[in-house]
């Protein structure tokens, strides 16, 4: 049977855990707000790039570019975006299951991993890992997204793989998080329309084509904008995944805090009962001893 000292030690440990979960909940809430604000602040820049590309394709018609080459046959690159830290509920597990499902469907998958948790998980998987990136649990930056996109584009142009997909967590709201997938390369006009925010392509197509003069050529302008477009997509996925991670961790820590409070309340009740039983036993022994001395 547990002694009062054992129960006190257990209650102290639970109380310390409760402080940690509450602190992590507050930190995740602050990071979630920062991630949402960052995504909102950068949307106008990438919307402008999308609108420019939409205008170019709409006015110039079909553009010859290696980014549109869908006839290549080869490996499929899957960029898996996970977190650098755990304690985020099912956030990482859902991504891993989704990535494994995608790997089974595509031709000869090869992985590019973002996040330390993903690196540790896929190290024993049967699929080859080409490169790994880490943010050290920091807010994603445009420079980091450009580094990833430039690496992916260079490997695509060299023929290392013929298709690039990115798997990340899409946040519909703070309560609904779901793994999502985007095909970054090769380009497809229909996919670009679906991927564009605020239906930029649809808005442009409703307007009368404008006779722009592209110097030196529409193809050259398009090829100059394409890397920025890919960087924008990667950056948007990274920031959304970051916000989703913080939302998942916030929910997990909130649930952990509630569980810790419930356990602590039960331990307090058990401690009071045990203490009362001990006092009652001591009083009984004193009374019995006193009665025995009186009778003697």
N, C-alpha and C positions, 0 to 999 in steps of 0.2 A: 504493500500500500504506500502511495506517495506521501511523503512527509510535508509539513507546512513549508519547510525550506525549499524543497523541490518545486512546490507549486509557485512559490515566490519567484524562483529563478525562471521558471517557465513563463510566468506573467511578464517578467522584465524583458525576456527575449521577444515575446509577442509585441510588447509595447514599442520596442526598438524597431521591429519590422514594420509596425504601423506607421511610425514616423517616416521611414524610408519610402513606403508606398505612397504616402500623402505627398511627400516632396517630389517624387517622380511624376505623380499625377499633375502637380502644378507646373513642373518644368515642361512636360509634354503639351500641356494646354498653351503655354507661352510659345513654344516652338511651332505648334499647329497654326496659331494666329500669324506668326511671322512667315510661314511657308505660304499660306493663303494670300497674304498681302504681297509677297514677292511675285507670285504667279499672276496676280491681278496687275501689278505694276509693269510687268514685262509683256503682257498680252498685246498692247498697241504696236510694239515694234515688230513682233512676228506676224500680226495681222497685216501690217503694211507689206511685209515680204510676200505673204500669201496673195495679197491683192495684186502685187506687181507681177507675180508669176501667172496669176489667173488672167490678167490683162494681156500678158505676152502670149499665152497659149490661145486666148480667144481671138486676138487680132492677127497673130502670125500664122495661126493654123497649126498643123503638125510640126513639131520641132525635132530635128534629128539630134539625138544625144545618146551617149553611152548609158546614161541614167535610165533610159527607157528600154534598155535591151532585156526583154523578157524571154528571149530564145536560148539563153545560156543554160547549160546543164551542169550541175555541180553540187557542191555542198550548200546546206542552208545554215546560216549563222543565226543563233538565237542569243539575244542580249537579255540576260536575266537580272532584274533589279531587285535586290534584297536589302536587308539592313545591315549595319555594322554592329549592332547590339541586339540582344535578345529581350526577353520580358515584354513582348509585344503581342501576346495572345497567339492567335493562329495566322498572323500576318505572313510570316516566312513560310510556314507549312503550306498555306494555300498557293503561294507562288511556286514552290517546288513541285507540287502536284500538277499544276498547270503546265510548267515547263516540261515535265516528264511526258505529259500527254501530247504536247506539241512535238517533242522529239520522236515519238512513235509514229506521227503522221507525216513528217517531212522526210526529205531525201538526205541521208548522211548528215545528221546534225553536228554542228560544232558550236561550242559555247563561248560566250564572252560574259564574264561574271562581274557584277557590280555589287559590292558589299561583302564584308568578312563572313557573315553567316552563310551566304551562298557558296563562298569558296570552301568553307569547311564541309558543307553538305555534299557538294558535287565532286570532292576530291576522290571519293570511292565509287563514283558513278561510271558506267561503261562508256560515257560520251567524252570526247576530247575537249579540253579547255584550251582555247587559243590565247586568251589574255584575261587579266583580272584588273579591276579598278576598285579603289576604296575612297570614301569621303571622310573617314575617321569621325563619323557621326556628325559632321558639319553640314550646314545648309548647302545644297548644290549651287554651284556657280556656273556662269556662262562659259568661263574658261575651261572648266572641267567638262562641260557638255561638248565644247568645241574640240577638246582633246580626244574624246571618245568618237565623235562623228568623223574627224579627220582620219583617225586610225581605221575606222570601219570603211570609209570611202576608199582609202588607199588599198586595203585588202580586197575590196570589191573590184577595183580597177585592175589589180594584178591577177584576178581570177582565182583567188583563194576560195571564195564562195560566190555563188550566183544569186543568192537571196539573203536578205537581212530582215529579221523580225526582232522586235523588242517586246518583252513581257514585263509588265509592271502592275501596280495596284491602282485601280481607278476608284476615286472616292466620290460616290454619288452624294452622300452626306455623312455626317459623323457616325451614323449607325449602320450604314450600308457601304461596305468595302468589298470590291470584287476584282480578281485578276483580269487584266485586259491585255490585248495583243494588237500590235500595229506592224504592218509591213513597211519598212523604211525604203528598201531597195529591192528590185528595180522600181522605178516610178511607173505609176499607172494613173491616167487622168481621172478615172472613176474613183479610185481610192483617194486621190488627192482632194477630190470634191467632198468625199465623206469625212476626211480627216480635218479639213479646214474648219476653223472656228467661225461661228456666226454665219455659216453658209456663204463665205466670201466668194467662192466659185459660182454659186447659184446667182448671187447678186450681179456679178460681172456679166454672166451669160445673158441676163435679161436686158442688158443695155446694148445699144448699137455699137458694133466694133469700131474702135478708134484706130485711125491710121497713124500709128507711131512709127518713127524711123529708129531702128535699133542699130547702133554703131558698136563694133564693126558688123555684127550680124545678130539675128534673133538667137541663133544657137550659142554664140559666144556670151551673150547677156544671160541666157538661161543657165549655161554651165557655170557662170559666176555666181548666180543666185542660188543654185541648187545646194551647195554645201551649207549656206546659211539657213536654207529651208530645213535641211536635215538636222542641223544644229538646233534649230528652234523646236523641232519635234522631240529630239532627245532631251532637251532642256525641260520642255513641258512635262514629259514623262517622268523625269527625275524629280522635279519639284512636286508633282502630284503624288508620286510614290513616297516622297519624304513626308508630305502632309498626311497621307494615309497611314504611314508608320506611326506618326505621332498620335493620330486619332486612335489607332489600335492599341498603342501603349497606354494612352490616357484611359481608355475603357478597361484595359486589363488591370491597371493599377487601381482604378476606382473599384473594380470588383474585388481585388485583393484587399483593399482597405476595408471594405464592408465585411469580408470574411474574417479579417484580423480582429475587427471590433466584435464580431459575434463570438469568436473563439475566446477573446479576452473577457467578454461578459460571462461566458460559461465558466471560465477559469476562476473569475472572481466569486461567482456563486459557489463553485466547488470549494474554493479556499475558505469562504465564510462558513460553509457547512462543516468542513473538516475542522476548522478552528473551534466552532461551537461544540462539535462532538468531543474535541479534546478537552475543552473547558468543562463540559458536562461530566466527562469521565473523571477529571481531576477532582471536581466538587464531590462527585459520588464517592471517590476513594477517601477524601477527607472526612466526609460525613460518616462513612462506614468505619473508618479508623477511630473517629471520635466516639461513635456508639460503642465500639468494642472496648475502648478504654473506660467508658462510663459504666458498662455492664460489669467490667472486671472490678 
